[in-house]
Amino acid sequence: EVQLVQSGAEVKKPGESLKISCKGSGFSFTSYWIGWVRQMPGRGLEWMGIIYPGASDTRYSPSFQGQVTISADTSIDTAYLQWTTLMASDSGIYYCTFGSPRPLAWGQGTLVTVSP
Amino acid sequence: QAAVTQEPSLTVSPGGTVTFTCGSSSGGVTTGHFPYWFQQKPGQAPRTLIWDTTNKQSWTPARFSGSLLGGKAVLTLSGALPEDEADYFCLLSFGGTYMFGGGTKLTVL
């Protein structure tokens, strides 16, 4: 069974950095795409980008290019979403997805709150 | 950049049939957009119902089906149940990047 387990909720201040994680199991981590999706409070879904861990091939939505970094560590079957300088507008729920490359399964989500 | 359009809200009676549509501002939706459909209930993560236009996940109830019609991707729910009340999102592919529609809130009433 495919499972994606994400790291816990985070509370940060503007200007801080953050790295959240998504650990995959039940599939070959290097043979599928892991994606990230943002959902701001009370809003819809926004596709941020995807990574193919087997080749470190990474693609970003134009809206998120340069704003976040997607990476993966194949030794521990874990993908990451990283910010160097958080803003209040980065608050939301972030979901990781498993797919080929479009989302077939979803993690439980990580709530990120950025507040002074 | 293209926009993906969905009805903001729909209402269906229990046992009734409802059709969700997913369009593109850049033209007709085709199988080459690989339409996906997702269901999200309050407080839960989304889950994938339909992939590549018509294919169902193992957990997708038989009452849901996907198709193309009139230049749009379509999700049809036949025989709605109260538990189908949720938000429904579509996703289209545009040459290697992807875009969600704004979502449709389904009320079963």
Interface residues (C-beta under 8 A of the other chain):
Chain A: V37 G44 L45 E46 W47 R59 S61 P62 Y95 R102 P103 L104 A105 W106 G107 Q108 G109
Chain B: Q1 F34 Y36 F38 Q40 A45 P46 R47 T48 W51 D52 Q57 F89 L91 S93 G96 T97 Y98 M99 F100 G101 G102 G103
